[in-house]
Amino acid sequence: MFTSVINWFEDKRKFGGLIGAFLEEATRSSAPSERDRRINVNANKGLWARCDNRGNMLHVKFLKQKKSVCEERGYHLSMSSMERIELLIDPNTWIPMDEDMAARDVLSFSDEDSHENRLLISQEKTGLTDAVQTGIGYPNGTLIAPGVMDFHLMGGSMGSVVGEKITRLIEYATQRLLPLVLICASGGARTQEGTLSSMQMAKISSVLQLHQVRKKLLYISVLTYPTTGGVTASFGMLGDIIIAESKAYIAFAGKRVIEQTSRQKIPDGFQAAESLFDNGLLDSIVPRNLLKGVLSEIFELYLSVPYNKN
């Protein structure tokens, strides 16, 4: 059995010299747990996941150990919101907020399928009620208020529930004088909720103004692949410090739309994090495995000379 698997992967040229080590580890391991299976970014069940960038196959167990980063080119694969929380927050310190808040299909939106049915399928697939998790927790001993978006639920689209949960989180952080961190992964406003989704941009931005300007509290925005549309046009780019993961796609409109509107050719990589950093739109690009440490150093500096003198 393993001989045929080796031949198949060699024919596909997916592993190179790593296949022997991968298969040896696979033979020693028992079947992966259900949590291990969820790391598969393309929903392919089993032991293997495919890198979205190069197309090479990756062993789920090794991928988990590397925090969903492809070793070949350092490409950061997508993660669920729970995996990001586990990466950022100290064990047993995460306290979620507004877990049961769920959207209603107030517009009775339907095209090829109803919005209600699409949402139910995504909820069943991810175990979430909507595309963001909010709460409080401790990264390396500092209490913060993080919000983590999840692209796996309807593309991380920002509807009324996402907007309300983030708004409540910001208000809580403002009242308790906590640093705020929002990890963005979204296709933008949720089309199926129409104007209700667009309203969330203004609502979130207004409470951020209270948090940052009036209370002089810290807000850090972390942009991951992808951050687009209404999220980019609102709270995604309003951070006191804006951090991005390597090669993250960050944009308002897509390349094709820009080219058709401006009638100009857009260079490849124009909307990648590295390009935005070179043009001054980002403060830093931080590899995923270093993010917790970098944030902890920022919080330590912030708390030693706090904005809020009171």
MIKOL-390792 format. One line per field, with one value per residue (C-alpha): x, y, z; residue in three letters; residue number from 1. Coordinates in nm, 3 decimals, decimal comma. Last residue first. Layout:
REM MIKOL-390792
u: (X / ...)
v: (Y / ...)
w: (Z / ...)
code: (ALA / ...)
pos: (NUM / ...)
REM end
This chain:
REM MIKOL-390792
u: (-0,510 / -0,225 / -0,397 / -0,136 / 0,060 / 0,441 / 0,528 / 0,194 / 0,261 / 0,616 / 0,497 / 0,203 / 0,436 / 0,671 / 0,376 / 0,254 / 0,595 / 0,610 / 0,262 / 0,333 / 0,664 / 0,527 / 0,302 / 0,578 / 0,547 / 0,520 / 0,538 / 0,395 / 0,177 / 0,053 / 0,398 / 0,452 / 0,709 / 0,470 / 0,187 / 0,410 / 0,519 / 0,159 / 0,050 / -0,183 / 0,059 / 0,197 / 0,162 / 0,161 / -0,171 / -0,233 / -0,431 / -0,782 / -0,868 / -1,201 / -1,121 / -0,777 / -0,912 / -1,192 / -0,947 / -0,706 / -0,972 / -1,123 / -1,036 / -0,709 / -0,483 / -0,356 / -0,115 / 0,232 / 0,379 / 0,131 / 0,035 / 0,068 / -0,099 / -0,018 / -0,252 / -0,501 / -0,748 / -0,667 / -0,869 / -1,133 / -1,286 / -1,201 / -1,001 / -1,302 / -1,535 / -1,355 / -1,049 / -0,833 / -0,726 / -0,487 / -0,409 / -0,418 / -0,344 / -0,483 / -0,352 / -0,562 / -0,411 / -0,611 / -0,618 / -0,960 / -1,095 / -0,889 / -0,834 / -1,133 / -1,385 / -1,273 / -1,289 / -1,654 / -1,721 / -1,522 / -1,722 / -2,056 / -1,941 / -1,822 / -2,119 / -2,360 / -2,234 / -2,366 / -2,715 / -2,708 / -2,731 / -2,741 / -2,672 / -2,371 / -2,179 / -1,919 / -1,558 / -1,386 / -1,250 / -0,957 / -0,878 / -0,720 / -0,845 / -0,637 / -0,754 / -0,553 / -0,771 / -0,901 / -1,194 / -1,460 / -1,274 / -1,211 / -1,580 / -1,685 / -1,440 / -1,577 / -1,935 / -1,855 / -1,676 / -1,978 / -2,221 / -2,029 / -1,992 / -2,361 / -2,472 / -2,267 / -1,897 / -1,794 / -1,533 / -1,559 / -1,894 / -1,755 / -1,407 / -1,265 / -1,279 / -1,229 / -1,051 / -1,136 / -0,891 / -0,941 / -0,613 / -0,483 / -0,104 / 0,047 / 0,227 / -0,083 / -0,372 / -0,735 / -1,057 / -1,339 / -1,445 / -1,487 / -1,579 / -1,752 / -2,082 / -2,244 / -1,933 / -1,897 / -1,713 / -1,901 / -2,236 / -2,225 / -2,126 / -2,419 / -2,661 / -2,537 / -2,585 / -2,936 / -3,037 / -2,884 / -3,104 / -2,953 / -2,893 / -3,011 / -3,196 / -3,214 / -3,502 / -3,400 / -3,410 / -3,211 / -3,126 / -2,770 / -2,653 / -2,526 / -2,460 / -2,089 / -2,135 / -1,798 / -1,530 / -1,293 / -0,948 / -0,708 / -0,683 / -0,365 / -0,205 / -0,358 / -0,203 / -0,162 / -0,466 / -0,671 / -0,540 / -0,638 / -0,984 / -1,027 / -0,949 / -0,621 / -0,537 / -0,198 / 0,104 / 0,357 / 0,713 / 0,832 / 0,897 / 0,817 / 0,443 / 0,312 / 0,005 / 0,146 / 0,456 / 0,352 / 0,006 / 0,157 / 0,373 / 0,062 / -0,140 / 0,122 / 0,164 / 0,092 / 0,231 / -0,003 / 0,245 / 0,025 / -0,285 / -0,074 / -0,264 / -0,349 / -0,287 / -0,374 / -0,746 / -1,033 / -0,969 / -1,136 / -0,898 / -0,721 / -0,678 / -0,641 / -0,980 / -0,839 / -0,608 / -0,907 / -1,084 / -0,783 / -0,539 / -0,521 / -0,227 / 0,124 / 0,422 / 0,325 / 0,263 / 0,604 / 0,775 / 0,555 / 0,654 / 1,024 / 1,035 / 0,840 / 1,071 / 1,329 / 1,099 / 0,744 / 0,503 / 0,665 / 0,334 / 0,506 / 0,690 / 0,360 / 0,201 / 0,503 / 0,519 / 0,147 / 0,184 / 0,470 / 0,269 / 0,000)
v: (5,765 / 5,843 / 5,644 / 5,619 / 5,378 / 5,392 / 5,053 / 4,909 / 4,992 / 4,854 / 4,526 / 4,513 / 4,560 / 4,289 / 4,051 / 4,123 / 4,031 / 3,711 / 3,601 / 3,678 / 3,491 / 3,159 / 3,344 / 3,540 / 3,917 / 4,183 / 4,527 / 4,878 / 4,842 / 5,095 / 5,247 / 5,160 / 4,888 / 4,740 / 4,730 / 4,549 / 4,294 / 4,236 / 4,138 / 4,366 / 4,464 / 4,111 / 4,101 / 4,446 / 4,624 / 4,715 / 5,035 / 5,091 / 5,244 / 5,065 / 4,746 / 4,716 / 4,780 / 4,526 / 4,262 / 4,318 / 4,277 / 4,562 / 4,665 / 4,479 / 4,271 / 3,930 / 3,805 / 3,720 / 3,711 / 3,788 / 4,149 / 4,396 / 4,736 / 4,933 / 5,210 / 5,006 / 5,167 / 4,964 / 4,650 / 4,852 / 5,006 / 4,981 / 4,661 / 4,500 / 4,641 / 4,474 / 4,257 / 4,076 / 3,738 / 3,605 / 3,771 / 4,128 / 4,184 / 4,513 / 4,639 / 4,880 / 5,057 / 5,288 / 5,668 / 5,683 / 5,952 / 5,877 / 5,503 / 5,347 / 5,619 / 5,622 / 5,244 / 5,273 / 5,486 / 5,259 / 4,954 / 5,121 / 5,280 / 4,950 / 4,760 / 4,967 / 4,795 / 4,462 / 4,597 / 4,757 / 4,415 / 4,115 / 3,855 / 4,053 / 4,007 / 4,284 / 4,191 / 3,871 / 3,827 / 3,723 / 3,992 / 3,940 / 4,218 / 4,301 / 4,541 / 4,654 / 4,670 / 4,977 / 4,779 / 5,010 / 5,045 / 4,671 / 4,603 / 4,860 / 4,708 / 4,357 / 4,479 / 4,636 / 4,320 / 4,108 / 4,352 / 4,375 / 3,998 / 3,956 / 4,218 / 4,070 / 4,079 / 3,794 / 3,554 / 3,364 / 3,217 / 3,052 / 2,921 / 3,273 / 3,292 / 3,629 / 3,657 / 3,926 / 3,976 / 4,165 / 4,164 / 4,051 / 4,021 / 3,696 / 3,566 / 3,612 / 3,627 / 3,610 / 3,798 / 3,726 / 3,742 / 3,479 / 3,591 / 3,446 / 3,338 / 3,069 / 2,852 / 2,473 / 2,511 / 2,275 / 2,293 / 2,671 / 2,686 / 2,462 / 2,665 / 2,990 / 2,862 / 2,744 / 3,081 / 3,270 / 3,071 / 2,883 / 2,962 / 3,315 / 3,381 / 3,658 / 3,647 / 4,006 / 3,943 / 3,620 / 3,613 / 3,598 / 3,420 / 3,533 / 3,222 / 3,279 / 3,640 / 3,644 / 3,376 / 3,341 / 3,214 / 3,157 / 2,778 / 2,774 / 3,114 / 3,297 / 3,354 / 3,013 / 2,864 / 3,163 / 3,118 / 2,751 / 2,846 / 3,102 / 2,840 / 2,866 / 2,949 / 2,859 / 3,081 / 3,023 / 2,986 / 2,867 / 2,495 / 2,489 / 2,545 / 2,723 / 2,573 / 2,621 / 2,414 / 2,132 / 2,132 / 2,099 / 1,807 / 1,624 / 1,713 / 1,583 / 1,829 / 1,793 / 2,047 / 2,284 / 2,571 / 2,843 / 2,671 / 2,402 / 2,073 / 1,878 / 1,512 / 1,261 / 1,230 / 1,440 / 1,704 / 2,018 / 2,245 / 2,386 / 2,053 / 2,175 / 2,025 / 1,673 / 1,726 / 1,826 / 1,503 / 1,306 / 1,155 / 0,775 / 0,632 / 0,741 / 0,519 / 0,457 / 0,829 / 0,924 / 0,690 / 0,827 / 1,186 / 1,109 / 0,921 / 1,192 / 1,473 / 1,434 / 1,556 / 1,584 / 1,689 / 1,558 / 1,413 / 1,095 / 1,080 / 1,120 / 0,831 / 0,606 / 0,662 / 0,588 / 0,271 / 0,157 / 0,246 / 0,000)
w: (3,468 / 3,229 / 2,953 / 2,681 / 2,896 / 2,926 / 3,080 / 2,968 / 2,603 / 2,609 / 2,761 / 2,520 / 2,221 / 2,350 / 2,397 / 2,044 / 1,903 / 2,107 / 2,002 / 1,636 / 1,607 / 1,474 / 1,232 / 1,064 / 1,126 / 0,856 / 1,016 / 1,023 / 0,716 / 0,458 / 0,396 / 0,031 / 0,100 / 0,357 / 0,104 / -0,144 / 0,116 / 0,226 / -0,124 / -0,319 / -0,598 / -0,613 / -0,989 / -1,147 / -1,216 / -1,579 / -1,616 / -1,742 / -1,402 / -1,363 / -1,554 / -1,395 / -1,045 / -1,089 / -1,217 / -0,927 / -0,662 / -0,462 / -0,107 / -0,076 / 0,144 / 0,029 / 0,296 / 0,165 / 0,518 / 0,793 / 0,849 / 1,134 / 1,170 / 1,485 / 1,600 / 1,401 / 1,163 / 0,852 / 0,931 / 1,117 / 0,804 / 0,434 / 0,483 / 0,652 / 0,387 / 0,100 / 0,163 / 0,417 / 0,280 / 0,400 / 0,733 / 0,865 / 1,235 / 1,372 / 1,706 / 1,914 / 2,215 / 2,441 / 2,430 / 2,599 / 2,367 / 2,058 / 2,054 / 2,229 / 2,144 / 1,781 / 1,777 / 1,878 / 1,567 / 1,332 / 1,441 / 1,370 / 1,044 / 0,895 / 1,042 / 0,833 / 0,518 / 0,648 / 0,711 / 0,366 / 0,200 / 0,432 / 0,162 / 0,037 / 0,360 / 0,384 / 0,314 / 0,201 / 0,549 / 0,762 / 1,020 / 1,360 / 1,590 / 1,898 / 2,170 / 2,472 / 2,783 / 2,969 / 3,118 / 2,970 / 2,640 / 2,611 / 2,675 / 2,414 / 2,165 / 2,229 / 2,196 / 1,859 / 1,740 / 1,834 / 1,672 / 1,345 / 1,316 / 1,398 / 1,142 / 0,859 / 0,788 / 0,558 / 0,694 / 0,367 / 0,458 / 0,771 / 0,684 / 0,679 / 1,060 / 1,228 / 1,562 / 1,818 / 2,101 / 2,431 / 2,625 / 2,965 / 2,971 / 3,106 / 2,799 / 2,582 / 2,830 / 2,729 / 2,660 / 2,420 / 2,057 / 1,786 / 1,436 / 1,129 / 1,281 / 1,500 / 1,499 / 1,479 / 1,149 / 0,915 / 1,095 / 1,104 / 0,738 / 0,639 / 0,853 / 0,698 / 0,345 / 0,434 / 0,578 / 0,286 / 0,050 / -0,242 / -0,607 / -0,524 / -0,198 / 0,060 / 0,309 / 0,401 / 0,777 / 0,749 / 1,117 / 1,247 / 1,562 / 1,903 / 2,112 / 2,176 / 2,292 / 2,469 / 2,501 / 2,801 / 2,693 / 2,984 / 2,980 / 2,766 / 2,693 / 2,396 / 2,051 / 1,891 / 2,065 / 1,949 / 1,596 / 1,598 / 1,724 / 1,445 / 1,183 / 0,997 / 0,636 / 0,493 / 0,542 / 0,263 / 0,393 / 0,051 / 0,104 / 0,476 / 0,427 / 0,739 / 0,908 / 1,259 / 1,177 / 1,413 / 1,254 / 0,907 / 1,022 / 1,148 / 0,840 / 0,594 / 0,311 / -0,061 / -0,305 / -0,488 / -0,473 / -0,321 / -0,183 / -0,017 / -0,025 / 0,290 / 0,369 / 0,642 / 0,591 / 0,463 / 0,198 / 0,336 / 0,141 / 0,445 / 0,623 / 0,983 / 1,064 / 1,038 / 1,334 / 1,548 / 1,455 / 1,574 / 1,329 / 1,290 / 1,479 / 1,402 / 1,331 / 0,968 / 0,912 / 1,050 / 0,805 / 0,530 / 0,597 / 0,641 / 0,312 / 0,136 / 0,238 / -0,040 / -0,314 / -0,187 / -0,452 / -0,766 / -0,891 / -1,000 / -0,668 / -0,487 / -0,675 / -0,641 / -0,268 / -0,230 / -0,433 / -0,212 / 0,100 / 0,000)
code: (ASN / LYS / ASN / TYR / PRO / VAL / SER / LEU / TYR / LEU / GLU / PHE / ILE / GLU / SER / LEU / VAL / GLY / LYS / LEU / LEU / ASN / ARG / PRO / VAL / ILE / SER / ASP / LEU / LEU / GLY / ASN / ASP / PHE / LEU / SER / GLU / ALA / ALA / GLN / PHE / GLY / ASP / PRO / ILE / LYS / GLN / ARG / SER / THR / GLN / GLU / ILE / VAL / ARG / LYS / GLY / ALA / PHE / ALA / ILE / TYR / ALA / LYS / SER / GLU / ALA / ILE / ILE / ILE / ASP / GLY / LEU / MET / GLY / PHE / SER / ALA / THR / VAL / GLY / GLY / THR / THR / PRO / TYR / THR / LEU / VAL / SER / ILE / TYR / LEU / LEU / LYS / LYS / ARG / VAL / GLN / HIS / LEU / GLN / LEU / VAL / SER / SER / ILE / LYS / ALA / MET / GLN / MET / SER / SER / LEU / THR / GLY / GLU / GLN / THR / ARG / ALA / GLY / GLY / SER / ALA / CYS / ILE / LEU / VAL / LEU / PRO / LEU / LEU / ARG / GLN / THR / ALA / TYR / GLU / ILE / LEU / ARG / THR / ILE / LYS / GLU / GLY / VAL / VAL / SER / GLY / MET / SER / GLY / GLY / MET / LEU / HIS / PHE / ASP / MET / VAL / GLY / PRO / ALA / ILE / LEU / THR / GLY / ASN / PRO / TYR / GLY / ILE / GLY / THR / GLN / VAL / ALA / ASP / THR / LEU / GLY / THR / LYS / GLU / GLN / SER / ILE / LEU / LEU / ARG / ASN / GLU / HIS / SER / ASP / GLU / ASP / SER / PHE / SER / LEU / VAL / ASP / ARG / ALA / ALA / MET / ASP / GLU / ASP / MET / PRO / ILE / TRP / THR / ASN / PRO / ASP / ILE / LEU / LEU / GLU / ILE / ARG / GLU / MET / SER / SER / MET / SER / LEU / HIS / TYR / GLY / ARG / GLU / GLU / CYS / VAL / SER / LYS / LYS / GLN / LYS / LEU / PHE / LYS / VAL / HIS / LEU / MET / ASN / GLY / ARG / ASN / ASP / CYS / ARG / ALA / TRP / LEU / GLY / LYS / ASN / ALA / ASN / VAL / ASN / ILE / ARG / ARG / ASP / ARG / GLU / SER / PRO / ALA / SER / SER / ARG / THR / ALA / GLU / GLU / LEU / PHE / ALA / GLY / ILE / LEU / GLY / GLY / PHE / LYS / ARG / LYS / ASP / GLU / PHE / TRP / ASN / ILE / VAL / SER / THR / PHE / MET)
pos: (310 / 309 / 308 / 307 / 306 / 305 / 304 / 303 / 302 / 301 / 300 / 299 / 298 / 297 / 296 / 295 / 294 / 293 / 292 / 291 / 290 / 289 / 288 / 287 / 286 / 285 / 284 / 283 / 282 / 281 / 280 / 279 / 278 / 277 / 276 / 275 / 274 / 273 / 272 / 271 / 270 / 269 / 268 / 267 / 266 / 265 / 264 / 263 / 262 / 261 / 260 / 259 / 258 / 257 / 256 / 255 / 254 / 253 / 252 / 251 / 250 / 249 / 248 / 247 / 246 / 245 / 244 / 243 / 242 / 241 / 240 / 239 / 238 / 237 / 236 / 235 / 234 / 233 / 232 / 231 / 230 / 229 / 228 / 227 / 226 / 225 / 224 / 223 / 222 / 221 / 220 / 219 / 218 / 217 / 216 / 215 / 214 / 213 / 212 / 211 / 210 / 209 / 208 / 207 / 206 / 205 / 204 / 203 / 202 / 201 / 200 / 199 / 198 / 197 / 196 / 195 / 194 / 193 / 192 / 191 / 190 / 189 / 188 / 187 / 186 / 185 / 184 / 183 / 182 / 181 / 180 / 179 / 178 / 177 / 176 / 175 / 174 / 173 / 172 / 171 / 170 / 169 / 168 / 167 / 166 / 165 / 164 / 163 / 162 / 161 / 160 / 159 / 158 / 157 / 156 / 155 / 154 / 153 / 152 / 151 / 150 / 149 / 148 / 147 / 146 / 145 / 144 / 143 / 142 / 141 / 140 / 139 / 138 / 137 / 136 / 135 / 134 / 133 / 132 / 131 / 130 / 129 / 128 / 127 / 126 / 125 / 124 / 123 / 122 / 121 / 120 / 119 / 118 / 117 / 116 / 115 / 114 / 113 / 112 / 111 / 110 / 109 / 108 / 107 / 106 / 105 / 104 / 103 / 102 / 101 / 100 / 99 / 98 / 97 / 96 / 95 / 94 / 93 / 92 / 91 / 90 / 89 / 88 / 87 / 86 / 85 / 84 / 83 / 82 / 81 / 80 / 79 / 78 / 77 / 76 / 75 / 74 / 73 / 72 / 71 / 70 / 69 / 68 / 67 / 66 / 65 / 64 / 63 / 62 / 61 / 60 / 59 / 58 / 57 / 56 / 55 / 54 / 53 / 52 / 51 / 50 / 49 / 48 / 47 / 46 / 45 / 44 / 43 / 42 / 41 / 40 / 39 / 38 / 37 / 36 / 35 / 34 / 33 / 32 / 31 / 30 / 29 / 28 / 27 / 26 / 25 / 24 / 23 / 22 / 21 / 20 / 19 / 18 / 17 / 16 / 15 / 14 / 13 / 12 / 11 / 10 / 9 / 8 / 7 / 6 / 5 / 4 / 3 / 2 / 1)
REM end
